[in-house]
Amino acid sequence: MSSPHCAIEVRDLRKTYAASGKMPEKQALNGISLAIPTGSIFGLLGPNGAGKSTFINILAGLVRKTSGSVRIWDLDIDQHPRQSRAAIGVVNQEVVADPFFTPFEMLELMAGFYGVPKAERRSVEILAALGLEDKKDAYVRQLSGGMKRRLMVAKALVHAPPVLILDEPTAGVDVELRRLLWDYVRELHDRGTTIILTTHYLEEAEELCDTIAIVNHGEIVACEPTARLLSRLDYKTLVIQPKEPLSALPADLAGLDAVIRPDGSLAITFKTAETGIGRLLERVRTSGIAIGDLSTESPDLEDVFVSLTSETA
């Protein structure tokens, strides 16, 4: 089958969990529609309880949707459940591994579940790519937490899925492992794998993802190319390093969104469409501040995320 235009296409997806005991009915997904392009690194972000895990579990076949349609690699999950789910590999947040298996045995077992012929299995190659080749014959219980996390990625790749879903893959791991995982993710992407990423490390999403969707209360509140999403907040901060550190804000700067930072620098936040830097600098000079250096700061993904998911947004 040739590569479809969309790796995953979701239309009006809804999931309602029925009331149980003292727990009321819960609407986890409220009409989500998404088209995830083939070959992209797609970020799926949202606060805890937003519906991300429910969405991923529906794709993986672990949760049944209430209504709507889902196509994975152009296969409807209702009409072709087995084939559509074979098109994705899912790396869950939890480490699920039999402690009495070796990494090599686990990968061979998973490959067998997916019907991969022995001659086509790449268990050793995958373990080597994730820095686990020298541990392939050790028991899983002997592996460190970071090695187990890498093993979860390896398990998801045994059947060479065209779509890889990474659900918080670097949660609780050290910087070195995070870098190794992202290097491998980029390598997989360069080979043509579509990557779907959920993460609480917003700087990762900002650096890696070409498109980002933000989910809140079971709905998509934004879905745009990363650069466009970052441009949503139309403000910058002008940071001025005076020749002498400031201890108080001059009266002439009253009315501006200005603060003195702990190092004595002056930070003025302004809307780029309304105020030019030249006008701000003129006011600073008029107030008697001798400027030693200056720089500007732009909003990052965390600012956009908070703006879109806060209760007042």
N, C-alpha and C positions, 0 to 999 in steps of 0.2 A: 504494500500500500504506500502511495506517495504521501509526503508530509502534508497535512491539512493546513489551511491558513491559521486556524485556531487550535492550539493544543488542548484547551479546555473551553467549553462554551456552556454557560449556565443561564437559564431563562426563568425568571420569577420563582426562584427556589425558596421554599418555605419549609420550616420544621417547627412543629409544636409538640412539646413534651406534655403528655397528659398529667393531670393532677394525681398525686400519689401521697396518701397519708396526710400529713400536715403541709405538704408542698403543693402550692397552687399550680395551675396550668402555666406553662412558660413558653412564650414565643421566642425561640432561639434565632431563627432566621425569618426575616419578614420581607420576602420578595426580592431576593438578591439576583441581579443579572450581571454577568461578567463575560468578557471575551478575552482570553489570555492568549496573546499571539505566540505562534510557534517560534522557537529560538530566542525567546526573551528570558530575562531574569526578572521575575515579577514578584514584587513585595506585597504581602498581605498583612497589614498592621491593624492594631486595635487594642483597646484596654482589655483587661481580664474580664471574661464574661460577655465579650462583644459578639461571639458567634464563630470565631475563627476555627476552633477545634471541631465544632459541629460540622462546619463546612468541609473540613479536611476528612473527617470520619465518614461523611456521605460519599465523598470521592473514593475513599478506600473500601467502601462496602461494609463499614462497621456500624453505620447508623442509617436507618431508612428515612428517606425524605417524606414529608407530608404531601407536598405537591411541587409542581415545576418540572423542568427538564434539565438533564445534565448530559453532555457529550464529552467524552475523553478520547482524544485522537480520532475524532469524527465517529465515535461509536457511542450509541445511546446506552446508558448504564442499565436501563430497564430491558431493552431488547437484546443487548449483548453484554450481560453482566461479567462474564468471565474474561472475555477478550478486552473489554474496556479497562478492567482493573489490572490486567496484565500489562497495560500500556503505561502504568505509573509505578514508581517506587516511592514509598513513604518512609521517611526517617522521623519517628515519633520522639516526643520529649522524653518519655520514659525509656530506660535501658531495659530491654526484655531479652534475656539470653540464658540458656541452660548452663549452669555453672560447671557441669560435668562434660560438656562438649569442648572441643578445641575450636578456634576460629575457622580453621580449614573445614572441619566436619560441619560446622554450622552453615557455611556458605554452600558446601556440597548438598546439604539437606535442603536448603532453600531453593537451590537451582533445580533439584529434583521435584519440589512442589510445583515449580513453574514449568516443568516439562522440558528443561534445557538438556539436550543430549550431552553425554559425558564428553564427547569430542569437542563440544563448543563451549564448555565451561571455562571461566577465567578466574577461578578462585584465587590462585596464587598471584596472578597479575593484579587483581583488585586489592588484595591484602598488601602487596608491595607498594602500590600507589598511595595507600593510606598509612604507610610506615609500620605495618604489622607483620611483615614477612618473617621476621625472626621470632614472632610469637605464634606462628600458625599452628604449631603442635603443642602449645601450652594450654592448660585448662582455662576456660573463661574466668573462673573464680580467682585465677592468679593475676589477672589483668588489672591495671589501675583504672580509675574512673574515666580518665581521658581516653585510654585504649578501648574501653568498652563503648564509649561514644563513637569512636572511629569505626568500631565493628558494626554499629547500627547503620552507619552509612554504607559500609560494605555489603551488608545484608540486602539493602534496598537496591543494589546495583547488579545482583547476580544474573538477572534476566535481561540486562541491557535495556531498561525502559527508556522510551523517548522523553518521558516527563518525570522529573524528580521533585518530590515535595519535601522540603526541609522544615520541620516544625520545631522552632527554637533549638537548632542543632548545636549552638555554642553556649547554651545556658550552663553556667557554673564551671566552664572550662578555662584553662589558663590562656594567656596571650599567645604562647607558642603554638598550642593546639589550634586556637582560633585561626591563626595565620595559615597553618597547614591545611585546615579544612577549606578555607576560602581559596587558597591556591588551587586545590583540587577541584573545587566547584567551578572556578574560572576555566580550568582545563576541560572539564566536562562540557561546559557551555560552548567553548571553542570548537568542540567536536560535534555540536549540534543539539545537545540536550537542552530541553526547556526546563528552567529552574523556577520553582515557586517557593518563596521564602517567607516564613513568619519569624519575627525576632523582636525582642524588647530592646535590643541594642540599635537605636535609631541611626547611629553613625554608620553601622554596617549596611543598613538598607539604603542610606543616602549614597554610600560609596559603590555598592554592588548593583542595585536595581535600576533598570532603565524605565520601568513603570511601577507605580505604587497605588494600591487601593487601600483605603482606610475604612474599616468596619466599626460601627458603633451602634449598640442596641439592635443588632441583627440586620442593619441596613448599611448600604454603601454610601458613605458621606463624601467620598472623593475617589476618583480613579483617573489618574493623569500621568503623563511622562514626569519623571522625577524633577527635571528642571522647571517644568511649568508649575508643578505643585509647590516648589520652593518659592516661586515668584508670586504666590497668592498673597503673601504678607508684604504689603507695599510700604515697608519702612526700613531704614538703616540706622545704625548708631555711629555717630561721629565721636571718635575718642581723641582727645587733645591732651598731650603731655606738656604741661606748662614748664617754663624754665625754672620756676619755683613751685613746689607742690602746693596745691590748694588745701585750705582747711575749712573754707566756707564758700557758699555759692554767692557770687556778686549779685547785688540787687538788680543790675541792668539785665540779667538773664532770667528774671522772673517771668513766668508765663511759658517758658520752654520746658520740655520734658528732660530736665537735666539733673544729674546727680554727681557727687564727688565720690570717686572710688577710693578704696583703702590706700592705694599708692599715691593719692593726691592728684590723679588725673581727672579730667572732666569728660563725662559721657553724656552726649546729647542725642536722644532718639527723635527721629523726624520722619514724616511721610515724604517719600521721594517725589510724589506727584505734586506736592504742595509747596515744598521748601527746597531751595537750592543750597548746596554747601557753601557757595560764595556768600550768601546772605548771612548764614550762621557764623562764618568766620569773621565777617565784618562786625557782628554783634559781640563776638568774643573779644576782638581787638578793642572795640569801644569800651568794653567793661574794664579794660586795663590789664588783661591777661597777656603775658608775653608767651607766644607759642614756641615750644621747643621742637615738637614733633606731632604728627597727627596720622590717624588711620581710620578706616571705616570697617564696621562689622555688619554682615548681612544675616538675616534670620536663617536658622538651620531647620532640619526636618522636625526636630523636637518642638520648635515653636509652632510649626504648622500643625503638628499632631495635637498639641494641647489646644490650639485654637479651634480645631474641628471637632474634638471629642469632649470638650468641657461642657458642662450642663448649660452654660449661658451662651454657647456658640450658636 
